[in-house]
Amino acid sequence: MHIPRIMIAFILSAGSLVAEVKSECNKHYAKTIYMDTSKLTNPIVKGAFEAWQKGDSQLWLSYFTKEAQLLDDGHPRNFHKFSTEAIGTERFTSVDIVKNNGRSIYGKFHSDTWGNFKTYFKFHIDANNKIYKLEIGQADY
């Protein structure tokens, strides 16, 4: 089978375009990983947040109790399933407000599935410095 040269040129340029788009996506993701986290004053929350941003589910889970609870807009969800499925595809793009002694974060958020929106993550920490409950949801500020 003979493929015309114009077709080969098109295929090669399309592949190059895909590589450029992927490169741009990776640059955007890298920017969100290394955002300024100086507003995060609680060291447990800051560590968990940075693990989330990096997409490191093992490190993220290390900050939580084995029985950690997740409430999504007040509704219980499977914390471990959420942590392994959403991490790496969801991330904060800004930290706008920090409350509750550094345990509540409000900011702009990107989900590869749901798009961009404002959200909150509220961390509940026990006496052993482990997070036992995480409340997440859409924020209105």
C-alpha positions as CSV (number, residue, x, y, z in Angstrom):
1,M,0.0,0.0,0.0
2,H,1.3,3.4,-1.0
3,I,0.7,6.4,1.3
4,P,1.0,9.8,-0.3
5,R,3.7,12.1,1.0
6,I,1.2,14.7,2.0
7,M,-0.6,12.1,4.2
8,I,2.7,11.2,5.9
9,A,3.4,14.9,6.5
10,F,-0.1,15.4,8.0
11,I,0.3,12.4,10.3
12,L,3.7,13.5,11.5
13,S,2.5,17.1,12.1
14,A,-0.6,15.8,14.0
15,G,1.6,13.7,16.2
16,S,3.8,16.7,16.9
17,L,0.7,18.8,17.8
18,V,-0.5,16.1,20.3
19,A,3.0,16.1,21.9
20,E,2.8,19.9,22.2
21,V,-0.6,19.8,23.7
22,K,0.5,17.2,26.2
23,S,3.6,19.3,27.0
24,E,1.4,22.3,27.7
25,C,-0.9,20.2,29.9
26,N,2.1,19.0,31.9
27,K,3.4,22.5,32.3
28,H,0.0,23.6,33.7
29,Y,-0.1,20.7,36.1
30,A,3.5,21.4,37.2
31,K,2.5,25.0,38.0
32,T,-0.3,23.8,40.3
33,I,2.0,21.4,42.1
34,Y,4.5,24.1,43.1
35,M,2.0,26.8,44.1
36,D,2.7,29.0,47.1
37,T,1.5,27.1,50.2
38,S,2.8,29.7,52.7
39,K,-0.9,30.4,53.8
40,L,-1.1,26.8,55.0
41,T,-0.1,27.2,58.7
42,N,-1.0,23.7,60.0
43,P,1.9,21.3,59.2
44,I,-0.3,18.2,58.9
45,V,-2.7,20.0,56.5
46,K,0.2,21.4,54.5
47,G,1.8,18.0,54.1
48,A,-1.4,16.4,53.0
49,F,-2.2,19.3,50.7
50,E,1.2,19.1,49.0
51,A,0.9,15.3,48.6
52,W,-2.5,15.9,47.0
53,Q,-1.1,18.5,44.6
54,K,1.8,16.2,43.6
55,G,-0.7,13.3,43.0
56,D,1.1,11.1,45.5
57,S,-1.7,8.9,46.9
58,Q,0.6,6.9,49.2
59,L,2.0,10.0,50.9
60,W,-1.6,11.6,51.0
61,L,-3.0,8.5,52.7
62,S,-0.1,8.5,55.3
63,Y,-1.6,11.6,56.8
64,F,-5.0,9.9,57.5
65,T,-6.2,7.3,60.0
66,K,-7.1,3.9,58.5
67,E,-10.8,4.6,59.2
68,A,-10.8,8.1,57.8
69,Q,-14.2,9.5,56.8
70,L,-15.1,11.6,53.8
71,L,-18.1,13.9,53.5
72,D,-18.7,15.4,50.0
73,D,-21.1,18.3,50.3
74,G,-22.3,16.6,53.6
75,H,-22.8,13.2,52.0
76,P,-20.6,10.2,53.1
77,R,-18.3,8.8,50.4
78,N,-15.7,6.1,50.4
79,F,-12.5,7.9,51.4
80,H,-10.0,5.4,50.1
81,K,-11.8,5.1,46.7
82,F,-11.9,8.9,46.4
83,S,-8.2,9.2,47.4
84,T,-7.0,6.7,44.8
85,E,-9.3,7.8,42.0
86,A,-9.3,11.5,42.3
87,I,-5.7,12.2,43.2
88,G,-3.7,13.1,40.1
89,T,-6.8,14.2,38.2
90,E,-8.0,16.8,40.6
91,R,-6.0,19.7,42.1
92,F,-6.2,23.1,43.6
93,T,-5.3,25.9,41.2
94,S,-5.2,28.5,44.0
95,V,-5.5,28.8,47.7
96,D,-7.7,31.8,48.4
97,I,-8.8,31.4,52.1
98,V,-7.4,29.5,55.0
99,K,-9.5,29.3,58.2
100,N,-9.9,27.3,61.4
101,N,-6.3,27.4,62.5
102,G,-5.1,26.3,59.1
103,R,-7.4,23.3,58.9
104,S,-9.9,24.6,56.3
105,I,-8.7,25.5,52.8
106,Y,-10.9,27.3,50.2
107,G,-9.7,27.8,46.7
108,K,-10.1,27.3,43.0
109,F,-10.1,23.7,41.9
110,H,-9.7,21.8,38.7
111,S,-11.1,18.3,38.0
112,D,-10.4,16.6,34.8
113,T,-13.9,15.2,35.0
114,W,-16.0,18.1,36.4
115,G,-14.0,21.2,35.2
116,N,-13.2,24.2,37.3
117,F,-15.0,25.5,40.4
118,K,-14.4,26.8,43.9
119,T,-14.1,24.2,46.6
120,Y,-13.2,23.6,50.2
121,F,-11.3,20.9,52.0
122,K,-11.8,20.8,55.8
123,F,-9.4,18.6,57.7
124,H,-10.3,17.2,61.2
125,I,-7.2,16.1,63.1
126,D,-7.0,13.8,66.1
127,A,-4.7,13.8,69.2
128,N,-2.2,11.6,67.3
129,N,-1.9,14.2,64.5
130,K,-3.7,12.1,62.0
131,I,-6.6,13.3,59.9
132,Y,-9.7,11.3,60.8
133,K,-12.3,13.2,58.7
134,L,-12.1,15.2,55.5
135,E,-15.0,17.4,54.4
136,I,-15.0,18.6,50.8
137,G,-17.5,20.4,48.7
138,Q,-18.3,23.3,46.4
139,A,-17.6,26.7,48.0
140,D,-19.5,29.9,47.6
141,Y,-17.3,32.8,48.6
